[in-house]
């Protein structure tokens, strides 16, 4: 009987330590900040190559650009037709939902 009591006491001590570890883990998890909802995926750019080029130009730029400057950076002739086409593409890109909003 004493041996059985000793075994049960050892098991009880082990379960007590495990319960304490669970309590500490729970307190730690409850203390972590709420991660919030996941960010939505970035909107997909149109498949046309010009949109990819425009985004590359703005990624490389360190300041705001005008439509004619984008034409220059894309090696397009700075002509009214090209400027207007780039301006239209810029308006379409600006009208798309931003990443993370």
For each residue, the residues with C-beta under 8 A, 3 or more apart:
1: 4 5
2: 5 6
3: 6 7
4: 1 7 8
5: 1 2 8 9
6: 2 3 9 10
7: 3 4 10 11
8: 4 5 11 12
9: 5 6 12 13
10: 6 7 13 14
11: 7 8 14 15
12: 8 9 15 16
13: 9 10 16 17
14: 10 11 17 18
15: 11 12 18 19
16: 12 13 19 20
17: 13 14 20 21
18: 14 15 21 22
19: 15 16 22 23
20: 16 17 23 24
21: 17 18 24 25
22: 18 19 25 26
23: 19 20 26 27
24: 20 21 27 28
25: 21 22 28 29
26: 22 23 29 30
27: 23 24 30 31
28: 24 25 31 32
29: 25 26 32
30: 26 27
31: 27 28
32: 28 29
33:
34:
35:
36:
37:
38:
39: 99 100
40: 99 100
41: 99
42: 99 100
43: 96 97 98 99
44:
45: 51 52 55 93
46: 51 92
47: 51
48: 51 52
49: 52 53
50: 53 54 74 85 86 89
51: 45 46 47 48 54 55 89 92 93
52: 45 48 49 55 56
53: 49 50 56 57 74
54: 50 51 57 58 70 74 86 89 90 93
55: 45 51 52 58 59 93
56: 52 53 59 60
57: 53 54 60 61 65 70 73 74
58: 54 55 61 65 70
59: 55 56
60: 56 57 73
61: 57 58 64 65 73
62:
63:
64: 61
65: 57 58 61 69 70 73
66: 69 70
67: 70 71 83 84 86 87 90
68: 71 72 78 83
69: 65 66 72 73
70: 54 57 58 65 66 67 73 74 86 90
71: 67 68 74 76 77 78 82 83 86
72: 68 69 75 76 78
73: 57 60 61 65 69 70
74: 50 53 54 57 70 71 86
75: 72
76: 71 72 79 82 86
77: 71 82
78: 68 71 72 82 83
79: 76 82 83
80: 83 84
81: 84 85
82: 71 76 77 78 79 85 86
83: 67 68 71 78 79 80 86 87
84: 67 80 81 87 88
85: 50 81 82 88 89
86: 50 54 67 70 71 74 76 82 83 89 90
87: 67 83 84 90 91
88: 84 85 91 92
89: 50 51 54 85 86 92 93
90: 54 67 70 86 87 93 94
91: 87 88 94 95
92: 46 51 88 89 95 96
93: 45 51 54 55 89 90 96
94: 90 91
95: 91 92
96: 43 92 93
97: 43 101
98: 43 101
99: 39 40 41 42 43
100: 39 40 42
101: 97 98
